Amino acid sequence: MQTYQHEPEDLLEHALPPKEEEEMPQTMYVYLTLVMMRYLLQAFYIVSDLYAAVTCVDCHLQVTRNLFSLLTLVWAPLACYKTFRKQTWGWILLFWMSAYNVISAVVSLLPLWMYGFATTQSGVFFVLNGILDTALVIYLWRSHVAEVFNVGSKIKYMTVLAAIGGSILLSVLITLSSYWEYSPGL
C-alpha cells in the first residue's frame, strides 16, 4: 500500500536519467552585469536626489516620484536575483522593468518632439539606457531565453500588457502629483 502513494517519477527515480537543467545563455550574464552596473549608478543618483529633497527647506517634495525611486532601489536587485536563480518572476520583473524604461523614455521624448525642449538631464546617459533597455526587451522576448525561465506565450503577453498599463498609470500619477505639488491654488 505504501508504494502506491508515491508519484511514478519517485518510483523510477533511480532508473531514469537525471533531468538536465536548462543553462542560462552566456549573453544573459552580460546583460545582467550591465543592468546591475546601471542600477548602481541609478542608486547613487536616487540616494543623492532623495537626500537633496529631504534636506532642502524651500523645495517642493515630489512624493510620487520619490516613492517610485525608493521602489526602484528594492525591485531592481530583486529582479536580478530572481533572474540569476532562473525563476519565472525574475524574467517577469526584468522584462517589466526594461519595458517600463523604454516606454517612459518614449514618453519623456514627446515634449522634445512636440514643443522643442528636452526634459532629460544627460543625452548620452539617456540614449545608452534606451539602447540597453530596448536590447534587453528584445533579448528576453526570444523563445529560447523565455524557456530557461519557464515563461510561456501567455505570461509574455500578460507581462507586456502589465508593462504598458503600469507605465501609463505611473506616468499619469507622476504628472498629476507634479501638477498638484506645484499648483499654488490646490
MIFI-436739 format. One record per residue (C-alpha): y, z, x. Coordinates in steps of 0.02 Angstrom, whole numbers, padded with zeros to 5 digits, always signed. Example, Ala and Ser with C-alpha at 12.3 -4.5 7.8 and 13.67 -1.06 7.14 Angstrom:
<recs>
-00225+00390+00615 -00053+00357+00684 
</recs>
This chain:
<recs>
+00000+00000+00000 +00121+00041+00139 +00110-00132+00216 +00166-00220+00056 +00333-00127+00056 +00394-00219+00209 +00475-00390+00217 +00367-00536+00276 +00475-00554+00432 +00439-00373+00478 +00252-00403+00470 +00263-00560+00577 +00395-00493+00696 +00280-00495+00846 +00206-00666+00805 +00370-00757+00776 +00482-00811+00920 +00644-00711+00932 +00792-00778+00837 +00916-00861+00952 +01092-00800+00931 +01225-00936+00923 +01327-00944+01082 +01514-00942+01065 +01586-01101+01140 +01673-01077+01307 +01832-01153+01239 +01839-01011+01112 +01858-00888+01256 +02004-00991+01322 +02088-00990+01151 +02060-00804+01130 +02134-00771+01302 +02288-00873+01257 +02302-00782+01090 +02292-00613+01175 +02422-00662+01306 +02539-00721+01169 +02503-00563+01070 +02552-00454+01218 +02716-00549+01233 +02745-00533+01045 +02703-00348+01053 +02836-00324+01186 +02966-00414+01078 +02912-00321+00921 +02921-00150+01002 +03090-00188+01081 +03158-00254+00914 +03092-00103+00820 +03168+00014+00949 +03335-00076+00935 +03327-00069+00744 +03288+00117+00741 +03418+00168+00870 +03558+00058+00803 +03683+00158+00700 +03781+00022+00608 +03643-00108+00592 +03551-00168+00439 +03369-00118+00446 +03261-00262+00386 +03119-00162+00310 +03002-00304+00259 +03015-00396+00424 +02989-00235+00523 +02838-00183+00417 +02759-00354+00443 +02792-00337+00630 +02701-00170+00629 +02555-00251+00538 +02550-00386+00672 +02526-00251+00803 +02368-00196+00711 +02285-00351+00642 +02304-00468+00792 +02195-00358+00905 +02076-00328+00760 +02057-00516+00734 +02020-00545+00918 +01895-00401+00924 +01803-00464+00770 +01804-00640+00844 +01729-00580+01008 +01593-00494+00905 +01563-00661+00814 +01593-00584+00643 +01649-00685+00492 +01805-00578+00470 +01856-00622+00647 +01858-00805+00602 +01949-00771+00438 +02084-00662+00518 +02110-00777+00667 +02119-00931+00557 +02237-00846+00434 +02348-00782+00574 +02361-00954+00654 +02385-01046+00488 +02520-00921+00438 +02610-00950+00604 +02603-01140+00580 +02668-01128+00401 +02806-01006+00446 +02857-01117+00591 +02875-01265+00473 +02973-01156+00351 +03090-01098+00490 +03119-01280+00540 +03178-01326+00365 +03356-01260+00393 +03366-01363+00552 +03316-01521+00461 +03419-01487+00305 +03577-01407+00374 +03577-01447+00559 +03562-01270+00629 +03418-01182+00713 +03354-01011+00662 +03240-00986+00813 +03284-00895+00973 +03191-00993+01105 +03146-01175+01081 +03013-01181+01217 +02925-01023+01154 +02935-01090+00977 +02859-01259+01023 +02721-01183+01130 +02674-01062+00991 +02671-01205+00866 +02558-01310+00978 +02441-01164+01013 +02427-01114+00830 +02401-01293+00769 +02267-01324+00901 +02182-01159+00856 +02181-01201+00669 +02106-01373+00704 +01979-01299+00825 +01924-01159+00708 +01905-01283+00565 +01769-01380+00658 +01599-01350+00581 +01506-01306+00741 +01634-01169+00778 +01630-01103+00600 +01439-01097+00606 +01447-00974+00751 +01538-00854+00634 +01428-00894+00482 +01575-00971+00390 +01535-01100+00258 +01647-01225+00172 +01686-01108+00027 +01753-00973+00145 +01851-01105+00239 +01940-01169+00085 +01971-00993+00016 +02048-00945+00184 +02162-01097+00180 +02219-01053+00003 +02248-00872+00055 +02348-00927+00207 +02458-01042+00103 +02481-00915-00036 +02509-00771+00084 +02634-00871+00187 +02734-00917+00034 +02731-00738-00032 +02782-00663+00135 +02920-00792+00159 +02990-00752-00013 +02979-00564+00020 +03067-00578+00188 +03202-00691+00115 +03231-00576-00034 +03235-00421+00074 +03361-00504+00190 +03467-00551+00040 +03461-00375-00034 +03496-00290+00133 +03647-00399+00172 +03721-00408-00003 +03862-00281-00020 +03858-00277-00211 +03674-00232-00230 
</recs>
